[in-house]
Amino acid sequence: MARVLHLVGSPTSAFMDDLSRLYAADCLANVGGQHEHVVAHVSPDGSWRFPATLGALDDAPPVPLGEALARLTALDVDVALPQMFCIPGMTSYRALLDVLGIPFVGNTADVMALGAHKARARAVVAAAGVQVPAGEVLAPGEHPTLAPPLVVKPVDADNSHGITLVTDVGALPAALAAAWAESTHALVEEFVPLGREVRCGVVVRDGALVALPLEEYGLSADHPVRTAEDKIVRADDGTLGLMAKDTPTVWIVDVDDPVTAPVQAAALVCHEALGCRDYSLFDFRVDPDGVPWFLEAGLYNSFARQSVVPTMARAAGVELPELLDDAVAAALARGRGPS
């Protein structure tokens, strides 16, 4: 049995904090009793808490970073599971685990930074031979040379915030402003005609890369691009919720579907090109001719039952506790210290 630290929260915003705790709670409720689980939480004000359980967060007193580092060391955990989704949480706090000599599940801080920057991730996978739409990165005040239809998005925001489909040049200023409101730069891409939109996860099992069954999103001419509302919902009482994976608009693709093999092949290339470990996740647009086009990478896995990689793994016959066991074993095998 390993002692697993769940690193939860966000130093950037209440939304990212809520999102992290939502996924972490789902994970803790479903990973089984194979390991001992402890929690460390980072608040938007930068303070840390070490609750007895995630549900007892309000009872845990806040401590500053210096004391938190001592507490983290004193916990004497075997491995950490980062469950922070803001940019600092995906990068700086993973690097902190390396500094503290705590092995952790998932991709390194530098790989997370690469994947979070859509333009850089595009460049890397394109160099490896994966198809990407034509695109350009624009700073505030710059203008695209590409003509509509275009997809305009922040270059490093997540959950589809600030994304706009532009079919008329007159709509470009508002779309660019929305992207720049979320990031320092906008990524403008040629719109890939709608055939299908799928995601493919990759996991490492027994040292080998395994491409998982695809998840497909039921887009249409009236709704051709996924938005933030397709991913996260907020109830009337203000609590966040995950969009269900068993709705008519989201489903697992049959492994014998002709789209599966080319997308899985492209995902495996992306995983290796970006330097991923343990797991990865990639979004593809499949054009009417069946050609997959890389859209972006999502190089985190919260190990929540409802999140994408566990959903795909479950379709392949791998339940969540087994998926976590594999990842914990891999992290322990890497040992302590920078990785």
C-alpha positions in Angstrom: 0.0 0.0 0.0 1.4 3.4 -1.0 0.7 6.7 0.8 -0.7 9.0 -2.0 -0.8 12.7 -1.6 -3.7 14.4 -3.5 -2.4 17.9 -4.4 -5.6 20.0 -4.8 -6.8 23.6 -5.3 -5.5 26.6 -7.2 -3.5 29.7 -6.3 -5.1 31.6 -9.2 -8.9 31.7 -8.9 -11.9 30.4 -7.0 -13.2 28.8 -10.2 -10.0 26.7 -10.7 -10.1 25.9 -7.0 -13.7 24.6 -7.3 -12.8 22.7 -10.4 -9.9 21.0 -8.8 -11.9 20.0 -5.7 -14.7 18.7 -7.9 -12.5 16.3 -9.7 -10.5 15.3 -6.6 -13.7 14.5 -4.7 -14.8 12.2 -7.5 -11.4 10.5 -7.5 -11.3 9.9 -3.8 -14.8 8.5 -3.8 -14.0 5.9 -6.5 -10.3 4.8 -6.4 -10.9 2.1 -3.8 -8.9 1.1 -0.7 -5.6 -0.1 -2.3 -3.7 3.0 -1.1 -3.8 5.4 1.8 -4.9 8.9 0.7 -3.9 12.2 2.2 -4.8 15.7 1.0 -2.9 19.0 0.6 -4.9 22.0 -0.6 -3.7 25.3 -2.1 -6.1 28.3 -1.8 -6.4 31.2 -4.2 -4.7 33.4 -1.6 -1.6 31.1 -1.8 -2.1 29.6 1.7 -2.1 25.8 2.2 -4.4 23.5 4.2 -3.9 19.9 5.3 -7.4 18.6 6.1 -8.1 15.1 7.5 -10.3 14.6 4.5 -11.2 16.8 1.5 -14.7 17.2 3.0 -13.1 18.7 6.2 -11.3 21.5 4.3 -13.0 24.3 6.3 -11.8 22.8 9.5 -8.1 22.9 8.5 -6.2 26.1 9.5 -4.4 27.9 6.7 -0.6 27.9 6.8 1.9 29.9 4.8 4.2 28.3 2.2 7.2 27.9 4.5 5.3 25.9 7.0 3.5 24.0 4.2 6.8 22.8 2.9 7.7 21.4 6.3 4.2 19.8 6.5 4.6 18.2 3.1 7.9 16.7 4.1 6.5 15.5 7.4 3.6 13.7 5.7 6.2 11.2 4.3 4.1 10.3 1.3 5.3 7.8 -1.2 3.8 9.4 -4.3 1.7 12.5 -5.2 -1.2 12.8 -7.6 -1.4 16.4 -8.8 -5.0 17.5 -9.3 -4.5 21.2 -10.0 -5.6 22.5 -13.4 -4.5 26.1 -13.5 -1.2 26.9 -15.3 0.8 27.3 -12.0 -0.8 24.2 -10.6 0.2 22.2 -13.7 3.7 23.6 -13.9 5.2 25.3 -10.8 3.6 23.0 -8.2 4.7 19.9 -10.1 8.2 21.3 -10.2 7.9 21.9 -6.4 7.2 18.2 -5.9 10.4 17.5 -7.8 12.3 19.8 -5.6 10.9 18.1 -2.5 11.8 14.7 -3.9 8.2 13.5 -4.0 7.6 11.2 -7.1 4.3 12.1 -8.8 1.9 10.6 -11.2 1.7 12.2 -14.7 3.7 14.5 -16.9 6.5 16.7 -15.8 6.2 20.4 -15.3 8.0 21.2 -18.6 5.8 18.8 -20.6 2.7 20.3 -19.0 3.8 23.8 -20.0 4.4 22.7 -23.5 1.0 21.0 -23.8 -0.8 24.0 -22.3 0.6 26.3 -24.9 -1.5 25.3 -28.0 0.7 26.9 -30.6 3.9 25.2 -29.3 2.1 21.9 -28.9 0.9 22.2 -32.5 4.4 22.9 -33.7 5.9 19.9 -32.0 3.3 17.4 -33.2 3.3 18.9 -36.7 7.1 18.3 -36.8 6.4 14.7 -36.0 4.1 14.3 -39.0 0.7 14.9 -37.5 -1.7 17.0 -39.5 -2.6 20.4 -37.9 -4.8 23.2 -39.4 -3.0 26.3 -40.7 -2.7 28.8 -37.9 -1.1 31.9 -36.6 -0.5 33.5 -33.2 -1.5 37.1 -32.7 -0.6 39.6 -30.0 -3.2 42.3 -29.1 -3.5 44.7 -32.0 -2.3 42.3 -34.6 -4.5 41.1 -37.5 -4.8 37.6 -39.1 -3.7 36.9 -42.6 -6.0 33.9 -42.8 -9.6 34.3 -44.0 -12.7 32.9 -42.4 -14.0 30.5 -41.5 -11.6 30.5 -38.6 -11.5 29.3 -35.0 -10.1 31.9 -32.6 -9.0 30.8 -29.2 -6.6 31.9 -26.4 -3.2 30.3 -26.9 -3.0 28.9 -23.4 -6.5 28.9 -21.8 -8.4 25.7 -21.0 -12.0 24.4 -20.9 -12.8 26.2 -24.2 -12.9 29.7 -22.5 -12.7 32.5 -25.1 -13.1 30.3 -28.2 -15.1 31.6 -31.1 -16.0 30.3 -34.6 -15.7 33.2 -37.0 -17.5 32.9 -40.4 -17.5 36.5 -41.3 -14.5 38.9 -41.2 -16.7 41.5 -39.4 -16.8 39.2 -36.3 -13.0 38.9 -36.0 -12.4 41.9 -33.7 -14.9 40.6 -31.1 -13.5 37.1 -31.3 -9.9 38.3 -30.9 -10.9 40.5 -28.0 -12.5 37.5 -26.3 -9.3 35.4 -26.8 -7.0 38.2 -25.6 -9.2 38.6 -22.5 -8.1 35.1 -21.5 -4.5 35.1 -22.6 -1.7 37.3 -23.8 -2.0 35.9 -27.3 -4.7 34.5 -29.6 -4.3 31.4 -31.8 -6.2 31.7 -35.1 -6.7 28.5 -37.0 -8.4 27.5 -40.2 -11.7 25.8 -39.5 -11.6 22.1 -40.3 -15.0 21.2 -41.9 -17.1 19.1 -39.6 -16.9 15.4 -40.1 -16.4 14.3 -36.5 -14.7 15.5 -33.3 -13.1 13.0 -31.1 -10.6 12.6 -28.2 -8.1 9.9 -27.8 -6.3 9.0 -24.5 -3.0 7.1 -24.2 -1.9 5.3 -21.1 1.2 3.3 -20.3 0.6 -0.3 -19.2 3.4 -2.7 -18.4 5.8 -0.3 -20.0 3.9 -0.1 -23.3 1.9 2.7 -24.8 -1.8 1.8 -25.2 -4.2 4.0 -27.2 -7.7 3.9 -25.6 -11.1 3.9 -27.2 -12.1 7.2 -28.6 -14.7 9.6 -27.1 -16.8 11.4 -29.7 -18.8 14.7 -29.4 -22.1 15.1 -31.2 -21.5 18.4 -33.0 -23.7 19.6 -35.8 -24.0 22.5 -38.4 -25.8 24.5 -35.7 -23.2 23.7 -33.0 -19.9 23.0 -34.9 -17.4 23.8 -32.1 -17.3 22.7 -28.5 -17.5 25.5 -26.0 -17.1 25.9 -22.2 -20.7 25.0 -21.7 -20.1 21.6 -23.2 -17.6 20.7 -20.5 -18.5 22.3 -17.1 -21.9 23.3 -15.7 -22.6 25.5 -12.7 -25.8 24.8 -10.8 -28.2 27.5 -9.5 -26.6 27.2 -6.1 -23.2 28.0 -7.6 -21.7 24.5 -7.4 -19.8 23.1 -10.3 -20.7 19.9 -12.0 -19.1 17.7 -14.8 -21.0 17.2 -18.0 -22.3 13.6 -18.1 -20.4 11.1 -20.3 -23.5 9.1 -21.1 -25.6 11.8 -22.8 -26.7 11.6 -26.4 -24.0 14.2 -27.3 -21.0 12.3 -25.9 -20.3 8.6 -26.5 -17.5 6.0 -26.8 -16.6 5.1 -30.4 -16.8 1.5 -31.4 -13.2 0.1 -31.8 -14.0 -1.2 -35.2 -15.1 2.2 -36.5 -12.9 3.4 -39.4 -12.0 6.6 -37.5 -10.4 4.7 -34.6 -7.2 3.4 -36.1 -5.9 6.7 -37.7 -6.8 8.8 -34.7 -5.1 6.3 -32.3 -2.0 6.2 -34.5 -1.9 10.0 -34.5 -2.3 10.1 -30.7 0.6 7.7 -30.1 2.8 10.0 -32.2 1.7 13.0 -30.2 2.4 11.3 -26.9 5.9 10.5 -27.8 6.6 13.8 -29.6 5.6 15.8 -26.6 7.6 13.7 -24.2 4.6 12.5 -22.2 4.6 9.8 -19.5 1.9 7.7 -17.7 -0.9 9.1 -19.8 -2.0 11.8 -22.3 -5.1 13.0 -24.1 -5.6 14.7 -27.5 -8.4 16.3 -29.3 -8.8 15.7 -33.0 -11.1 17.1 -35.7 -11.8 14.5 -38.4 -12.7 16.1 -41.7 -15.3 14.7 -44.1 -12.5 12.7 -45.9 -11.7 10.9 -42.6 -8.4 12.7 -42.0 -7.7 13.5 -38.3 -6.4 17.0 -37.5 -4.7 17.7 -34.2 -6.5 20.4 -32.2 -4.9 20.4 -28.8 -3.4 18.3 -26.0 -4.8 17.8 -22.5 -1.9 16.3 -20.6 -3.6 15.8 -17.2 -5.7 13.2 -15.7 -7.5 13.8 -12.4 -8.4 10.1 -12.0 -12.0 11.1 -11.3 -14.4 8.4 -12.5 -16.2 10.9 -14.7 -13.1 12.4 -16.3 -12.2 11.5 -19.9 -9.2 9.1 -19.5 -10.8 6.9 -16.9 -14.0 6.8 -19.0 -12.0 5.6 -22.0 -10.1 3.1 -19.9 -13.3 1.7 -18.5 -14.5 1.2 -22.1 -11.3 -0.9 -22.6 -12.0 -3.0 -19.5 -9.6 -1.1 -17.1 -11.4 0.1 -14.0 -10.3 3.3 -12.2 -8.5 1.5 -9.2 -6.4 -0.5 -11.6 -5.6 2.6 -13.7 -4.4 4.4 -10.6 -2.4 1.4 -9.4 -0.5 1.4 -12.7 0.3 5.1 -12.5 1.3 4.9 -8.8 3.6 1.9 -9.6 5.2 3.9 -12.5 5.8 6.9 -10.3 7.3 4.8 -7.5 9.6 3.1 -10.0 10.9 6.4 -11.2 12.0 7.1 -7.6 12.6 10.4 -5.8 14.2 13.5 -7.1 13.9 15.6 -10.3 12.5 13.4 -13.1 
